[in-house]
């Protein structure tokens, strides 16, 4: 798919356009949560998916047909979101349920995860819920089997209201710090090891916004100059994703 924001289609409401923008701006929190979910022995998420706009130009049509559909099995490398399409298109014929999908963050239209059936994100869904009657909202929520809460107050991290500091750093990043120190002591070769795409642990933890883990890596001598195959450092990703709490740490300030 191209970098063109195909979902900014004619006729979209201001509320929906605002929802798309908020979803893109906060996607990093979705990935932060999912990065920890990948390490949990016991799964903590009920659902984790991303909504993407797909388009197709049909012969004789004035403009492309656009459908917003969900993907799951999400991965993210700081630039590109990868997943599997889990919807059947209504009209499009250029994508199918089960297709492998890759898109830039600028092309998503929503994200959603749920913990203990409580949703986080879901900006487009909350925009739609805002226009529903109370009965319709109840039917919508029951169909999903999730608690969407107040459509005027979209939460983006777990226990956000009780622990606002979770907006800065995931609690698991703090809690796992001692065991991560032990891991590096037992596996020193992992400190600056790279995967096939040139990513080090410092790259991956910076993309996920994990301050405590990044600090441990730096304290043990992680090389901040290392670049991925795409030519990016951990600092590049921190700036790109606007992880403000990581930037000065990676800059050594």
N, C-alpha and C positions, 0 to 999 in steps of 0.2 A: 504494500500500500504506500502511497505517496505521502509526503509531509504536509500536503494541502489539508487544511482543516475542513474536511468535507461535511462535517456535521453542522457547520454554521450555514445551514440551508435557509433559503427564503421561507419566511413564514414561522420560523422558530420564535417563541415568546421570549421577552427579556428575562423572565424568571428562569427559563430553561437554559438560556445562554449563560446566565449567571451561575447556574448549577454546574454546567460544563467547566467553567473557569475555576470554580472552587474545587472541583474534583481533581483537576490537573495540578493545581497549586498544592494540594494536600496529599497527593498520591504517595509521597515519601513516607507518610505515616502508615499507610497500608503496607508498604513494603517492609518497613521496620517491624511491624507486627508479624508479618508472614515470615520474615527472616528468622525470627525467634520460634515461630511455629515449626519450622523445618528442623529445629534442634530439640523440640520437646519429645520426651518419650511417650507421654500421654497427650494426645491432641487437645488443644484448648479452644479451637475455633469451630463453630457450627458450619460456617460457610465462609468462603473467601473468593471473590470473583471481581472481574473488571468488565465494564461495559465499553464496547468499541463501536464506532460508527463505520458501517460498510456501505459502499456505493457501487452503482452500476449504471452506465449510460445505455438505455434501451433505444433501438432505432425509432426515429420519429418523435422522441420525447424532447421537450424543451430543456430539461435539466436532468441530472442524474437522480435515480431513485436511491434514497438513503434509508437504511435500517440500522437501528441500534440494538446490538445483541451482546450477550454475556460470554466471556471466556473464563475458564478456570485452569487449575494446574499452573499457576502463575510463576514465572521467573522474571528476574530483572537484573540487567547488567549496568545500570546507571544511565543508559541511553535508550535501550529497547526493552519493551515488555513482551514476553512470550507467553503463550497459553493455547488452550484448546477450545474451539467454539462449541458451545453446549446448547445452542438454539437451532431450530429449523427456520430458515428464512421464509418470509411470507411471499416475497416476490423475486428476490435476487436469485440468480442462478450461478454466480461466479464464486460463491462460497457455500459450504455445506457443514452440517453438524458433524463434529469430529475433526474438522480441519485444524492443522497447526497454524497459529496466527502469530505474527510479530508486527508490532507497531511502536512508534515513538510515544512518549508521554503526551505530547501535544495533540495526539489523535484519540485519546480516550475521552469518554463522555461521563464516566462515573466509576466508582469503586465501592465495594461493600464487604465488610466482614462482620461476623457476629460472635460474641462470647456470651455463653449462658443465655442464648436466644435474644440478646440485646444487640441491636445493630449499631454500627459505626460507619460513617460515610453514607452512601445512598442518597446523594444530593438531588439527583433527578427524581428519585422516588418520593423524596420529601416534598419536592416542588409539585408533583402530581397529587400527593396526599393533601396538600394545602388547598387544592381546589375541590376536594371531595366532601361529602357530608360525613357526619360522624359514623353513620351506618356503613357507608362505603369504605371509610378508612378501616373500620373493624373487619369488614369482609376481606379487604386487601391484606391486612396483617395476618388474618387467619389463613389465607391462601398460601402465604409465605411461611407461616408457622414461626414468625419472629415478632419481637416487640420493637417497633420503630420509634416509639416515644413521641416527643414534641417536634412537629415539622418545622417549627420556628427556631429550634435549637439543635442543630446537627452536631453530634459528638464525633470526634475523630480518633480519640485514644481511650483505652480502657480506664475506668475510674477517673475520668477527666475532671469531674466536678468535685469528688472527694479529695483527689490528689492532683492538683493542677500542674505540679512539677513533672508529671508524666508526659506533658507536652514537650518538655525539654529532653528528657531521657527515659527510655524504657526501663522499668524497674528490674527486669531480668539482666540488663547490662550491668547494673550495680551489684545485683546478687551473685552473678556468675564471675565476678572479678577474681576472687580468691582461687577458684577452680581453674580459671583461665591462666593465672600465673603459674599454677602447678603444671598445666598442660605445656606451657612454653619451656619450663625447666626440664620436663621429661622429653620434649620434642623440639630442641633448639633449631633443628633444620627447617621447621615449619615457619619460622619467623619471616623470612624473606623468600620463601618458595613461591613459585608462580604456577598457575594452571595453564592450560593450552592457549588461553586468550590473554595471558600475561598478567592476570589479576593476582595480587598478593592478599594476605589476610587484611592488611591495612586498607587496601582498596575496598574490599568487601565490607569491612566494618564501618568504613567512612560512608559508603553508599547507604548503609542502614542507619547511620546517625548514632552509633553506639559509643558515646564519649568515654565511659570507663574502660571499655575494651581497647579503644584507640590509645588511651593514655598508657595502658599496660604495654601495648605493642611498642610505643615510642620509648618508654622507659627501658625496654629490653633491646633497643637498637634497631627497630624497624627502619628500613631505608625509604625515606619520604620522596626520594628522587626517582624511584622505580616507576616505569610507565607501562601501561597495558599495550597490547598490540595496536590499539587505536591511538596510542600516544598520550594517554592521560595519566596524571598522578592522582593520588588520593585527595590531595588538595583541590585539584580540578573538579573532582566529583562533589566534594563538600560545597564548593562554590556553586556548581551547576544546580545542585539540589537545595541550595540555600540552607544548609545546616549551620546556622550562625554560631552555635556553641562549639563546633569543631574547627572552624576556619582559623581562629587565632592559635589554637593548639597545634594544628598542622603547620602553621606558619612559624611556630616557635616563639610566639610572643607571650 
